[in-house]
């Protein structure tokens, strides 16, 4: 049986499937082009095989791997790619991309932030996310995405420009694996009761949860980013940093006088518990930025209200991490004393 196939340049390739199958081995394709060339050379009285760089096709390894796939395997891989990215070619979506393409040019990195590469487009910017960004751009909350400033298990954060200046655009990942362990922070929170365990709904709930937590913290007078807008898995908030980059994490900052910083952060936990009725639940020097000599607390998605069944456990964990940071700075403080301060109303 002979099947006509074409290579990437459009030239026909005649291949004959071997009529015998070796036990335990996959069938092999035999290229007839060399066989036909040898026959013609013999008829013309030419001995040996013609050689020369101009006769050698320049195929890369990836093309060879694809060419050796069985037709049904190749078709499946093409169909999979088409389902994932084919929607971009639709007329309405093509128009959307033409409007926002240049405004998103910075997502692949700039300067010291070039750890973001083409894989980010696969990991972060799926169809739903791009449509959400398009909507927020049309509403005026985002003008451009400039460059990436942070990445984590749950989200990537980009510096953007809005109507009033720089903004931080937090894009939450939509992969199933990311949010598997986060139900413990949602179940038991009466603000988000009746949640179905559908993954996409869980992601959207998590974004709204972070927005509401930040608003509640700001109402209590705490120094956290201000949320401006959200849609689906995209949250737009105030940017903490300058034109050269985001503010460093407290873990990476050089704090000359750690005692007043410890006292302020201890007061933060006390106000959060007594006035806002909340626990941060991931309070550490990774989630505190150091900007203009002041600490800014970030990442409030996992924060819970005091009626949550695990609130007391989370509170002790937050206090423990703060005390550990202070001890590393050379301060002699104890967890018991910290808890007395946090739980006191004065």
ZADO-1210 file (C-alpha; in nm, 4 decimals, padded with zeros to 6 digits):
<atoms>
<atom x="00.0000" y="00.0000" z="00.0000" code="UNK" pos="1"/>
<atom x="00.1384" y="00.3414" z="-00.0977" code="UNK" pos="2"/>
<atom x="00.0390" y="00.6704" z="00.0651" code="UNK" pos="3"/>
<atom x="00.1303" y="01.0140" z="-00.0635" code="UNK" pos="4"/>
<atom x="00.2345" y="01.2632" z="00.2042" code="UNK" pos="5"/>
<atom x="00.3798" y="01.6118" z="00.1789" code="UNK" pos="6"/>
<atom x="00.6676" y="01.7674" z="00.3699" code="UNK" pos="7"/>
<atom x="00.6754" y="02.1195" z="00.5162" code="UNK" pos="8"/>
<atom x="00.7830" y="02.2628" z="00.1808" code="UNK" pos="9"/>
<atom x="00.4861" y="02.1093" z="-00.0002" code="UNK" pos="10"/>
<atom x="00.6875" y="01.8451" z="-00.1873" code="UNK" pos="11"/>
<atom x="00.5262" y="01.5039" z="-00.2127" code="UNK" pos="12"/>
<atom x="00.6804" y="01.2198" z="-00.0168" code="UNK" pos="13"/>
<atom x="00.5917" y="00.8697" z="-00.1260" code="UNK" pos="14"/>
<atom x="00.6102" y="00.6213" z="00.1560" code="UNK" pos="15"/>
<atom x="00.5347" y="00.2525" z="00.1596" code="UNK" pos="16"/>
<atom x="00.4275" y="00.0795" z="00.4767" code="UNK" pos="17"/>
<atom x="00.6256" y="-00.2335" z="00.5484" code="UNK" pos="18"/>
<atom x="00.4150" y="-00.5423" z="00.4774" code="UNK" pos="19"/>
<atom x="00.5690" y="-00.7362" z="00.7681" code="UNK" pos="20"/>
<atom x="00.5630" y="-00.6409" z="01.1306" code="UNK" pos="21"/>
<atom x="00.8418" y="-00.7478" z="01.3585" code="UNK" pos="22"/>
<atom x="00.7204" y="-00.8956" z="01.6837" code="UNK" pos="23"/>
<atom x="00.6874" y="-00.6327" z="01.9578" code="UNK" pos="24"/>
<atom x="00.7986" y="-00.3485" z="01.7290" code="UNK" pos="25"/>
<atom x="00.6126" y="-00.0627" z="01.5735" code="UNK" pos="26"/>
<atom x="00.5693" y="-00.0546" z="01.1943" code="UNK" pos="27"/>
<atom x="00.8249" y="00.1560" z="01.0118" code="UNK" pos="28"/>
<atom x="00.7812" y="00.3853" z="00.7141" code="UNK" pos="29"/>
<atom x="01.0291" y="00.3336" z="00.4248" code="UNK" pos="30"/>
<atom x="01.1095" y="00.6424" z="00.2211" code="UNK" pos="31"/>
<atom x="01.0860" y="00.5607" z="-00.1521" code="UNK" pos="32"/>
<atom x="01.2543" y="00.8817" z="-00.2670" code="UNK" pos="33"/>
<atom x="01.6084" y="00.7486" z="-00.2126" code="UNK" pos="34"/>
<atom x="01.5152" y="00.4166" z="-00.3721" code="UNK" pos="35"/>
<atom x="01.3845" y="00.5883" z="-00.6855" code="UNK" pos="36"/>
<atom x="01.6924" y="00.8133" z="-00.7011" code="UNK" pos="37"/>
<atom x="01.9227" y="00.5106" z="-00.6798" code="UNK" pos="38"/>
<atom x="01.7386" y="00.3368" z="-00.9630" code="UNK" pos="39"/>
<atom x="01.7690" y="00.6435" z="-01.1858" code="UNK" pos="40"/>
<atom x="02.1378" y="00.6762" z="-01.1029" code="UNK" pos="41"/>
<atom x="02.2021" y="00.3135" z="-01.1980" code="UNK" pos="42"/>
<atom x="02.0155" y="00.3591" z="-01.5268" code="UNK" pos="43"/>
<atom x="02.2315" y="00.6633" z="-01.6028" code="UNK" pos="44"/>
<atom x="02.5503" y="00.4727" z="-01.5216" code="UNK" pos="45"/>
<atom x="02.6304" y="00.6705" z="-01.2085" code="UNK" pos="46"/>
<atom x="02.7925" y="00.4768" z="-00.9266" code="UNK" pos="47"/>
<atom x="02.7457" y="00.5666" z="-00.5617" code="UNK" pos="48"/>
<atom x="02.4992" y="00.8068" z="-00.4003" code="UNK" pos="49"/>
<atom x="02.4892" y="01.1746" z="-00.5022" code="UNK" pos="50"/>
<atom x="02.6179" y="01.3970" z="-00.2218" code="UNK" pos="51"/>
<atom x="02.6360" y="01.7674" z="-00.1624" code="UNK" pos="52"/>
<atom x="02.5061" y="02.0259" z="00.0825" code="UNK" pos="53"/>
<atom x="02.2583" y="02.1536" z="-00.1734" code="UNK" pos="54"/>
<atom x="02.0889" y="01.8125" z="-00.1769" code="UNK" pos="55"/>
<atom x="02.0550" y="01.7779" z="00.2016" code="UNK" pos="56"/>
<atom x="01.7179" y="01.8959" z="00.3409" code="UNK" pos="57"/>
<atom x="01.7479" y="02.1174" z="00.6479" code="UNK" pos="58"/>
<atom x="01.5007" y="01.9552" z="00.8828" code="UNK" pos="59"/>
<atom x="01.5283" y="02.0176" z="01.2568" code="UNK" pos="60"/>
<atom x="01.4804" y="01.7512" z="01.5209" code="UNK" pos="61"/>
<atom x="01.1320" y="01.8699" z="01.6115" code="UNK" pos="62"/>
<atom x="01.0143" y="01.8345" z="01.2517" code="UNK" pos="63"/>
<atom x="01.1636" y="01.4853" z="01.2310" code="UNK" pos="64"/>
<atom x="00.9820" y="01.3824" z="01.5476" code="UNK" pos="65"/>
<atom x="00.6544" y="01.5085" z="01.4063" code="UNK" pos="66"/>
<atom x="00.7179" y="01.3475" z="01.0692" code="UNK" pos="67"/>
<atom x="00.7727" y="01.0082" z="01.2294" code="UNK" pos="68"/>
<atom x="00.4395" y="01.0163" z="01.4105" code="UNK" pos="69"/>
<atom x="00.1692" y="00.7858" z="01.2926" code="UNK" pos="70"/>
<atom x="-00.0943" y="00.9831" z="01.0978" code="UNK" pos="71"/>
<atom x="-00.3603" y="00.9334" z="01.3650" code="UNK" pos="72"/>
<atom x="-00.1214" y="01.0555" z="01.6371" code="UNK" pos="73"/>
<atom x="-00.0258" y="01.3618" z="01.4350" code="UNK" pos="74"/>
<atom x="-00.3905" y="01.4431" z="01.3696" code="UNK" pos="75"/>
<atom x="-00.4724" y="01.4195" z="01.7383" code="UNK" pos="76"/>
<atom x="-00.1911" y="01.6590" z="01.8325" code="UNK" pos="77"/>
<atom x="-00.3020" y="01.9062" z="01.5663" code="UNK" pos="78"/>
<atom x="-00.6638" y="01.8877" z="01.6804" code="UNK" pos="79"/>
<atom x="-00.5562" y="01.9476" z="02.0392" code="UNK" pos="80"/>
<atom x="-00.3562" y="02.2569" z="01.9417" code="UNK" pos="81"/>
<atom x="-00.6435" y="02.3829" z="01.7287" code="UNK" pos="82"/>
<atom x="-00.8910" y="02.3507" z="02.0153" code="UNK" pos="83"/>
<atom x="-00.6570" y="02.5419" z="02.2469" code="UNK" pos="84"/>
<atom x="-00.5587" y="02.8266" z="02.0181" code="UNK" pos="85"/>
<atom x="-00.7952" y="02.8029" z="01.7214" code="UNK" pos="86"/>
<atom x="-01.0423" y="03.0396" z="01.8843" code="UNK" pos="87"/>
<atom x="-00.7909" y="03.3197" z="01.8274" code="UNK" pos="88"/>
<atom x="-00.8574" y="03.3044" z="01.4552" code="UNK" pos="89"/>
<atom x="-01.2290" y="03.3702" z="01.4965" code="UNK" pos="90"/>
<atom x="-01.3312" y="03.7046" z="01.3559" code="UNK" pos="91"/>
<atom x="-01.4490" y="03.8610" z="01.6821" code="UNK" pos="92"/>
<atom x="-01.1421" y="03.7437" z="01.8742" code="UNK" pos="93"/>
<atom x="-00.9024" y="03.8517" z="01.6001" code="UNK" pos="94"/>
<atom x="-01.0455" y="04.2020" z="01.6294" code="UNK" pos="95"/>
<atom x="-00.9962" y="04.1951" z="02.0052" code="UNK" pos="96"/>
<atom x="-00.6301" y="04.0950" z="01.9679" code="UNK" pos="97"/>
<atom x="-00.5676" y="04.3679" z="01.7155" code="UNK" pos="98"/>
<atom x="-00.6863" y="04.6209" z="01.9755" code="UNK" pos="99"/>
<atom x="-00.4886" y="04.4955" z="02.2759" code="UNK" pos="100"/>
<atom x="-00.1816" y="04.3303" z="02.1203" code="UNK" pos="101"/>
<atom x="00.0527" y="04.6290" z="02.1525" code="UNK" pos="102"/>
<atom x="-00.0906" y="04.7190" z="02.4923" code="UNK" pos="103"/>
<atom x="00.0201" y="04.3789" z="02.6238" code="UNK" pos="104"/>
<atom x="00.3661" y="04.3829" z="02.4688" code="UNK" pos="105"/>
<atom x="00.5374" y="04.4018" z="02.8061" code="UNK" pos="106"/>
<atom x="00.4169" y="04.0686" z="02.9451" code="UNK" pos="107"/>
<atom x="00.7245" y="03.8831" z="02.8191" code="UNK" pos="108"/>
<atom x="00.9558" y="04.0772" z="03.0454" code="UNK" pos="109"/>
<atom x="01.1850" y="04.3765" z="03.0629" code="UNK" pos="110"/>
<atom x="01.5203" y="04.4393" z="03.2240" code="UNK" pos="111"/>
<atom x="01.5766" y="04.2253" z="03.5343" code="UNK" pos="112"/>
<atom x="01.2353" y="04.0624" z="03.4992" code="UNK" pos="113"/>
<atom x="01.3016" y="03.8487" z="03.1925" code="UNK" pos="114"/>
<atom x="01.2259" y="03.5253" z="03.3805" code="UNK" pos="115"/>
<atom x="00.8905" y="03.5402" z="03.2061" code="UNK" pos="116"/>
<atom x="00.9088" y="03.3703" z="02.8684" code="UNK" pos="117"/>
<atom x="00.6725" y="03.2315" z="02.6084" code="UNK" pos="118"/>
<atom x="00.5482" y="02.9673" z="02.8530" code="UNK" pos="119"/>
<atom x="00.3705" y="03.2425" z="03.0464" code="UNK" pos="120"/>
<atom x="00.1289" y="03.2798" z="02.7575" code="UNK" pos="121"/>
<atom x="00.0346" y="02.9141" z="02.7975" code="UNK" pos="122"/>
<atom x="00.0228" y="02.9245" z="03.1765" code="UNK" pos="123"/>
<atom x="-00.1474" y="03.2589" z="03.2381" code="UNK" pos="124"/>
<atom x="-00.3127" y="03.4047" z="02.9289" code="UNK" pos="125"/>
<atom x="-00.5818" y="03.1583" z="02.8331" code="UNK" pos="126"/>
<atom x="-00.8967" y="03.2581" z="02.6449" code="UNK" pos="127"/>
<atom x="-01.0993" y="03.3591" z="02.9507" code="UNK" pos="128"/>
<atom x="-00.8132" y="03.5637" z="03.0953" code="UNK" pos="129"/>
<atom x="-00.7515" y="03.7546" z="02.7719" code="UNK" pos="130"/>
<atom x="-01.1216" y="03.8366" z="02.7469" code="UNK" pos="131"/>
<atom x="-01.1166" y="03.9604" z="03.1083" code="UNK" pos="132"/>
<atom x="-00.8162" y="04.1859" z="03.0369" code="UNK" pos="133"/>
<atom x="-00.9884" y="04.3148" z="02.7232" code="UNK" pos="134"/>
<atom x="-01.2952" y="04.4100" z="02.9279" code="UNK" pos="135"/>
<atom x="-01.0893" y="04.5848" z="03.1965" code="UNK" pos="136"/>
<atom x="-00.9005" y="04.7759" z="02.9254" code="UNK" pos="137"/>
<atom x="-01.2261" y="04.8887" z="02.7666" code="UNK" pos="138"/>
<atom x="-01.3497" y="05.0046" z="03.1068" code="UNK" pos="139"/>
<atom x="-01.0359" y="05.2154" z="03.1503" code="UNK" pos="140"/>
<atom x="-00.8933" y="05.0292" z="03.4499" code="UNK" pos="141"/>
<atom x="-00.5925" y="04.9078" z="03.2488" code="UNK" pos="142"/>
<atom x="-00.4212" y="05.0974" z="02.9710" code="UNK" pos="143"/>
<atom x="-00.1145" y="04.8767" z="02.9210" code="UNK" pos="144"/>
<atom x="00.0623" y="04.5807" z="03.0814" code="UNK" pos="145"/>
<atom x="00.4228" y="04.6930" z="03.1196" code="UNK" pos="146"/>
<atom x="00.6273" y="04.4123" z="03.2746" code="UNK" pos="147"/>
<atom x="00.6022" y="04.1230" z="03.5225" code="UNK" pos="148"/>
<atom x="00.6856" y="04.1932" z="03.8854" code="UNK" pos="149"/>
<atom x="00.6017" y="03.8730" z="04.0752" code="UNK" pos="150"/>
<atom x="00.4968" y="03.5157" z="04.0277" code="UNK" pos="151"/>
<atom x="00.3575" y="03.2564" z="04.2641" code="UNK" pos="152"/>
<atom x="00.1667" y="02.9319" z="04.2809" code="UNK" pos="153"/>
<atom x="-00.1694" y="03.1060" z="04.2563" code="UNK" pos="154"/>
<atom x="-00.0969" y="03.4083" z="04.0372" code="UNK" pos="155"/>
<atom x="00.1354" y="03.6225" z="03.8276" code="UNK" pos="156"/>
<atom x="00.1510" y="03.9964" z="03.8944" code="UNK" pos="157"/>
<atom x="00.2280" y="04.2565" z="03.6268" code="UNK" pos="158"/>
<atom x="00.2979" y="04.6256" z="03.6478" code="UNK" pos="159"/>
<atom x="00.0532" y="04.8142" z="03.4324" code="UNK" pos="160"/>
<atom x="-00.0594" y="05.1649" z="03.3575" code="UNK" pos="161"/>
<atom x="-00.4065" y="05.2895" z="03.4420" code="UNK" pos="162"/>
<atom x="-00.5921" y="05.6162" z="03.4097" code="UNK" pos="163"/>
<atom x="-00.4237" y="05.7645" z="03.7177" code="UNK" pos="164"/>
<atom x="-00.0796" y="05.6063" z="03.6958" code="UNK" pos="165"/>
<atom x="00.0859" y="05.2707" z="03.7638" code="UNK" pos="166"/>
<atom x="-00.1218" y="04.9747" z="03.8798" code="UNK" pos="167"/>
<atom x="-00.0548" y="04.6155" z="03.9781" code="UNK" pos="168"/>
<atom x="-00.2484" y="04.3604" z="03.7735" code="UNK" pos="169"/>
<atom x="-00.2783" y="04.0259" z="03.9494" code="UNK" pos="170"/>
<atom x="-00.3795" y="03.7400" z="03.7201" code="UNK" pos="171"/>
<atom x="-00.4817" y="03.4240" z="03.9009" code="UNK" pos="172"/>
<atom x="-00.3980" y="03.0928" z="03.7393" code="UNK" pos="173"/>
<atom x="-00.6850" y="02.8772" z="03.6214" code="UNK" pos="174"/>
<atom x="-00.5174" y="02.5346" z="03.6278" code="UNK" pos="175"/>
<atom x="-00.6860" y="02.2744" z="03.8469" code="UNK" pos="176"/>
<atom x="-00.3716" y="02.1828" z="04.0393" code="UNK" pos="177"/>
<atom x="-00.3155" y="02.5345" z="04.1732" code="UNK" pos="178"/>
<atom x="-00.6267" y="02.5720" z="04.3871" code="UNK" pos="179"/>
<atom x="-00.6671" y="02.2191" z="04.5240" code="UNK" pos="180"/>
<atom x="-00.5342" y="02.3084" z="04.8685" code="UNK" pos="181"/>
<atom x="-00.7178" y="02.6380" z="04.9078" code="UNK" pos="182"/>
<atom x="-01.0628" y="02.5138" z="05.0084" code="UNK" pos="183"/>
<atom x="-00.9522" y="02.5208" z="05.3744" code="UNK" pos="184"/>
<atom x="-00.9477" y="02.9004" z="05.3538" code="UNK" pos="185"/>
<atom x="-01.2929" y="02.9236" z="05.1919" code="UNK" pos="186"/>
<atom x="-01.4976" y="02.6590" z="05.3697" code="UNK" pos="187"/>
<atom x="-01.6117" y="02.8002" z="05.7016" code="UNK" pos="188"/>
<atom x="-01.6179" y="03.1607" z="05.5750" code="UNK" pos="189"/>
<atom x="-01.9834" y="03.2618" z="05.5884" code="UNK" pos="190"/>
<atom x="-01.9226" y="03.5340" z="05.3306" code="UNK" pos="191"/>
<atom x="-01.8781" y="03.2677" z="05.0633" code="UNK" pos="192"/>
<atom x="-02.1317" y="03.0062" z="05.1672" code="UNK" pos="193"/>
<atom x="-02.2988" y="02.7706" z="04.9221" code="UNK" pos="194"/>
<atom x="-01.9920" y="02.7446" z="04.7015" code="UNK" pos="195"/>
<atom x="-02.0033" y="02.4649" z="04.4492" code="UNK" pos="196"/>
<atom x="-01.6812" y="02.2766" z="04.3976" code="UNK" pos="197"/>
<atom x="-01.6428" y="02.3751" z="04.0357" code="UNK" pos="198"/>
<atom x="-01.2887" y="02.4823" z="03.9713" code="UNK" pos="199"/>
<atom x="-01.3598" y="02.7906" z="03.7620" code="UNK" pos="200"/>
<atom x="-01.6065" y="02.9185" z="04.0181" code="UNK" pos="201"/>
<atom x="-01.3477" y="02.8588" z="04.2904" code="UNK" pos="202"/>
<atom x="-01.0939" y="03.0781" z="04.1102" code="UNK" pos="203"/>
<atom x="-01.3438" y="03.3613" z="04.0656" code="UNK" pos="204"/>
<atom x="-01.4454" y="03.3352" z="04.4322" code="UNK" pos="205"/>
<atom x="-01.0802" y="03.3531" z="04.5387" code="UNK" pos="206"/>
<atom x="-01.0311" y="03.6794" z="04.3459" code="UNK" pos="207"/>
<atom x="-01.3414" y="03.8345" z="04.5032" code="UNK" pos="208"/>
<atom x="-01.2235" y="03.7108" z="04.8425" code="UNK" pos="209"/>
<atom x="-00.8900" y="03.8896" z="04.8063" code="UNK" pos="210"/>
<atom x="-01.0645" y="04.2103" z="04.6996" code="UNK" pos="211"/>
<atom x="-01.3037" y="04.2062" z="04.9936" code="UNK" pos="212"/>
<atom x="-01.0268" y="04.1231" z="05.2394" code="UNK" pos="213"/>
<atom x="-00.8133" y="04.4136" z="05.1174" code="UNK" pos="214"/>
<atom x="-01.1076" y="04.6543" z="05.1448" code="UNK" pos="215"/>
<atom x="-01.1789" y="04.5336" z="05.4971" code="UNK" pos="216"/>
<atom x="-00.8157" y="04.5786" z="05.5993" code="UNK" pos="217"/>
<atom x="-00.7981" y="04.9283" z="05.4524" code="UNK" pos="218"/>
<atom x="-01.1182" y="05.0224" z="05.6363" code="UNK" pos="219"/>
<atom x="-00.9397" y="04.9276" z="05.9597" code="UNK" pos="220"/>
<atom x="-00.6564" y="05.1649" z="05.8666" code="UNK" pos="221"/>
<atom x="-00.4027" y="04.8992" z="05.7694" code="UNK" pos="222"/>
<atom x="-00.1386" y="04.9563" z="05.5011" code="UNK" pos="223"/>
<atom x="-00.2311" y="04.7234" z="05.2127" code="UNK" pos="224"/>
<atom x="-00.2750" y="04.7767" z="04.8358" code="UNK" pos="225"/>
<atom x="-00.6032" y="04.9340" z="04.7317" code="UNK" pos="226"/>
<atom x="-00.8162" y="04.7206" z="04.4959" code="UNK" pos="227"/>
<atom x="-00.9562" y="04.9214" z="04.2053" code="UNK" pos="228"/>
<atom x="-01.1381" y="04.6689" z="03.9878" code="UNK" pos="229"/>
<atom x="-01.1768" y="04.3000" z="03.9147" code="UNK" pos="230"/>
<atom x="-01.3264" y="04.0785" z="03.6501" code="UNK" pos="231"/>
<atom x="-01.3186" y="03.6997" z="03.6586" code="UNK" pos="232"/>
<atom x="-00.9613" y="03.5993" z="03.7506" code="UNK" pos="233"/>
<atom x="-00.7990" y="03.9438" z="03.7088" code="UNK" pos="234"/>
<atom x="-00.7596" y="04.1913" z="03.9963" code="UNK" pos="235"/>
<atom x="-00.6357" y="04.5500" z="03.9469" code="UNK" pos="236"/>
<atom x="-00.4926" y="04.7269" z="04.2515" code="UNK" pos="237"/>
<atom x="-00.2487" y="04.9978" z="04.3558" code="UNK" pos="238"/>
<atom x="00.1177" y="04.9437" z="04.2739" code="UNK" pos="239"/>
<atom x="00.3780" y="04.9373" z="04.5526" code="UNK" pos="240"/>
<atom x="00.7174" y="05.0325" z="04.4114" code="UNK" pos="241"/>
<atom x="00.8788" y="05.2809" z="04.1734" code="UNK" pos="242"/>
<atom x="00.9691" y="05.3060" z="03.8049" code="UNK" pos="243"/>
<atom x="01.2651" y="05.0708" z="03.8439" code="UNK" pos="244"/>
<atom x="01.0709" y="04.7843" z="04.0001" code="UNK" pos="245"/>
<atom x="00.8414" y="04.6686" z="04.2776" code="UNK" pos="246"/>
<atom x="00.9240" y="04.7235" z="04.6420" code="UNK" pos="247"/>
<atom x="01.1428" y="04.4439" z="04.7835" code="UNK" pos="248"/>
<atom x="01.0060" y="04.1848" z="05.0193" code="UNK" pos="249"/>
<atom x="01.0822" y="04.2366" z="05.3860" code="UNK" pos="250"/>
<atom x="01.2869" y="03.9179" z="05.3694" code="UNK" pos="251"/>
<atom x="01.5205" y="04.0795" z="05.1151" code="UNK" pos="252"/>
<atom x="01.5265" y="04.4299" z="05.2632" code="UNK" pos="253"/>
<atom x="01.7984" y="04.5777" z="05.4816" code="UNK" pos="254"/>
<atom x="01.6135" y="04.7060" z="05.7885" code="UNK" pos="255"/>
<atom x="01.8383" y="04.9223" z="06.0045" code="UNK" pos="256"/>
<atom x="01.6048" y="04.9392" z="06.3064" code="UNK" pos="257"/>
<atom x="01.3982" y="04.6186" z="06.3288" code="UNK" pos="258"/>
<atom x="01.2407" y="04.6905" z="06.6706" code="UNK" pos="259"/>
<atom x="00.9947" y="04.9606" z="06.5525" code="UNK" pos="260"/>
<atom x="00.9116" y="04.7488" z="06.2465" code="UNK" pos="261"/>
<atom x="00.8347" y="04.4505" z="06.4700" code="UNK" pos="262"/>
<atom x="00.6195" y="04.6678" z="06.6951" code="UNK" pos="263"/>
<atom x="00.4255" y="04.8025" z="06.3970" code="UNK" pos="264"/>
<atom x="00.3654" y="04.4567" z="06.2485" code="UNK" pos="265"/>
<atom x="00.2590" y="04.3233" z="06.5869" code="UNK" pos="266"/>
<atom x="00.0133" y="04.6114" z="06.6061" code="UNK" pos="267"/>
<atom x="-00.1029" y="04.5168" z="06.2555" code="UNK" pos="268"/>
<atom x="-00.1975" y="04.1676" z="06.3729" code="UNK" pos="269"/>
<atom x="-00.3710" y="04.3137" z="06.6798" code="UNK" pos="270"/>
<atom x="-00.5801" y="04.5587" z="06.4750" code="UNK" pos="271"/>
<atom x="-00.6587" y="04.2918" z="06.2179" code="UNK" pos="272"/>
<atom x="-00.7883" y="04.0575" z="06.4879" code="UNK" pos="273"/>
<atom x="-00.9664" y="04.3033" z="06.7181" code="UNK" pos="274"/>
<atom x="-01.0917" y="04.5722" z="06.4790" code="UNK" pos="275"/>
<atom x="-01.1278" y="04.4003" z="06.1415" code="UNK" pos="276"/>
<atom x="-01.2169" y="04.0606" z="06.2900" code="UNK" pos="277"/>
<atom x="-00.9751" y="03.8804" z="06.0604" code="UNK" pos="278"/>
<atom x="-00.6592" y="03.6717" z="06.0400" code="UNK" pos="279"/>
<atom x="-00.4124" y="03.7136" z="05.7540" code="UNK" pos="280"/>
<atom x="-00.3326" y="03.3375" z="05.7564" code="UNK" pos="281"/>
<atom x="-00.0062" y="03.3730" z="05.5585" code="UNK" pos="282"/>
<atom x="00.1737" y="03.6482" z="05.7468" code="UNK" pos="283"/>
<atom x="00.5462" y="03.6248" z="05.6743" code="UNK" pos="284"/>
<atom x="00.8369" y="03.8301" z="05.5440" code="UNK" pos="285"/>
<atom x="00.7553" y="03.6918" z="05.1988" code="UNK" pos="286"/>
<atom x="00.4171" y="03.8662" z="05.1988" code="UNK" pos="287"/>
<atom x="00.5335" y="04.2002" z="05.3370" code="UNK" pos="288"/>
<atom x="00.6880" y="04.4631" z="05.1093" code="UNK" pos="289"/>
<atom x="00.9352" y="04.7271" z="05.2316" code="UNK" pos="290"/>
<atom x="00.8607" y="05.0599" z="05.0612" code="UNK" pos="291"/>
<atom x="00.9858" y="05.4051" z="05.1628" code="UNK" pos="292"/>
<atom x="01.0807" y="05.2795" z="05.5089" code="UNK" pos="293"/>
<atom x="00.7368" y="05.1296" z="05.5777" code="UNK" pos="294"/>
<atom x="00.5961" y="04.7742" z="05.5631" code="UNK" pos="295"/>
<atom x="00.3104" y="04.6929" z="05.3243" code="UNK" pos="296"/>
<atom x="00.1216" y="04.3667" z="05.3708" code="UNK" pos="297"/>
<atom x="00.0105" y="04.1869" z="05.0535" code="UNK" pos="298"/>
<atom x="-00.1557" y="03.8604" z="04.9431" code="UNK" pos="299"/>
<atom x="-00.4815" y="03.8604" z="05.1370" code="UNK" pos="300"/>
<atom x="-00.6681" y="03.5959" z="04.9402" code="UNK" pos="301"/>
<atom x="-00.6286" y="03.3330" z="05.2098" code="UNK" pos="302"/>
<atom x="-00.7253" y="03.5691" z="05.4956" code="UNK" pos="303"/>
<atom x="-01.0267" y="03.4522" z="05.6977" code="UNK" pos="304"/>
<atom x="-01.2725" y="03.6072" z="05.9414" code="UNK" pos="305"/>
<atom x="-01.2481" y="03.5256" z="06.3117" code="UNK" pos="306"/>
<atom x="-01.5479" y="03.2905" z="06.3019" code="UNK" pos="307"/>
<atom x="-01.3624" y="03.0570" z="06.0658" code="UNK" pos="308"/>
<atom x="-01.3035" y="02.7201" z="06.2395" code="UNK" pos="309"/>
<atom x="-00.9250" y="02.7477" z="06.1830" code="UNK" pos="310"/>
<atom x="-00.8914" y="03.1180" z="06.2665" code="UNK" pos="311"/>
<atom x="-00.7163" y="03.0630" z="06.6031" code="UNK" pos="312"/>
<atom x="-00.4675" y="02.8210" z="06.4486" code="UNK" pos="313"/>
<atom x="-00.3907" y="03.0654" z="06.1664" code="UNK" pos="314"/>
<atom x="-00.3468" y="03.3505" z="06.4165" code="UNK" pos="315"/>
<atom x="-00.0868" y="03.1598" z="06.6194" code="UNK" pos="316"/>
<atom x="00.0943" y="03.0679" z="06.2971" code="UNK" pos="317"/>
<atom x="00.1041" y="03.4323" z="06.1849" code="UNK" pos="318"/>
<atom x="00.2407" y="03.5441" z="06.5217" code="UNK" pos="319"/>
<atom x="00.5002" y="03.2659" z="06.5188" code="UNK" pos="320"/>
<atom x="00.6351" y="03.3751" z="06.1808" code="UNK" pos="321"/>
<atom x="00.6587" y="03.7361" z="06.2926" code="UNK" pos="322"/>
<atom x="00.8500" y="03.6367" z="06.6065" code="UNK" pos="323"/>
<atom x="01.0830" y="03.4204" z="06.3983" code="UNK" pos="324"/>
<atom x="01.1593" y="03.7170" z="06.1720" code="UNK" pos="325"/>
<atom x="01.2316" y="03.9349" z="06.4755" code="UNK" pos="326"/>
<atom x="01.4635" y="03.6711" z="06.6223" code="UNK" pos="327"/>
<atom x="01.6589" y="03.6581" z="06.2961" code="UNK" pos="328"/>
<atom x="01.7008" y="04.0343" z="06.3250" code="UNK" pos="329"/>
<atom x="01.8585" y="03.9913" z="06.6669" code="UNK" pos="330"/>
<atom x="01.5542" y="04.0861" z="06.8762" code="UNK" pos="331"/>
<atom x="01.4792" y="03.8896" z="07.1917" code="UNK" pos="332"/>
<atom x="01.1017" y="03.8463" z="07.1728" code="UNK" pos="333"/>
<atom x="00.8766" y="03.5557" z="07.2717" code="UNK" pos="334"/>
<atom x="00.5642" y="03.4118" z="07.1131" code="UNK" pos="335"/>
<atom x="00.3727" y="03.4203" z="07.4418" code="UNK" pos="336"/>
<atom x="00.4308" y="03.7939" z="07.4832" code="UNK" pos="337"/>
<atom x="00.3344" y="03.8542" z="07.1195" code="UNK" pos="338"/>
<atom x="00.0033" y="03.6684" z="07.1637" code="UNK" pos="339"/>
<atom x="-00.0803" y="03.8701" z="07.4761" code="UNK" pos="340"/>
<atom x="-00.0308" y="04.1914" z="07.2757" code="UNK" pos="341"/>
<atom x="-00.2353" y="04.0665" z="06.9795" code="UNK" pos="342"/>
<atom x="-00.5309" y="03.9440" z="07.1849" code="UNK" pos="343"/>
<atom x="-00.5420" y="04.2538" z="07.4053" code="UNK" pos="344"/>
<atom x="-00.7896" y="04.5241" z="07.3109" code="UNK" pos="345"/>
<atom x="-00.5654" y="04.8088" z="07.4258" code="UNK" pos="346"/>
</atoms>
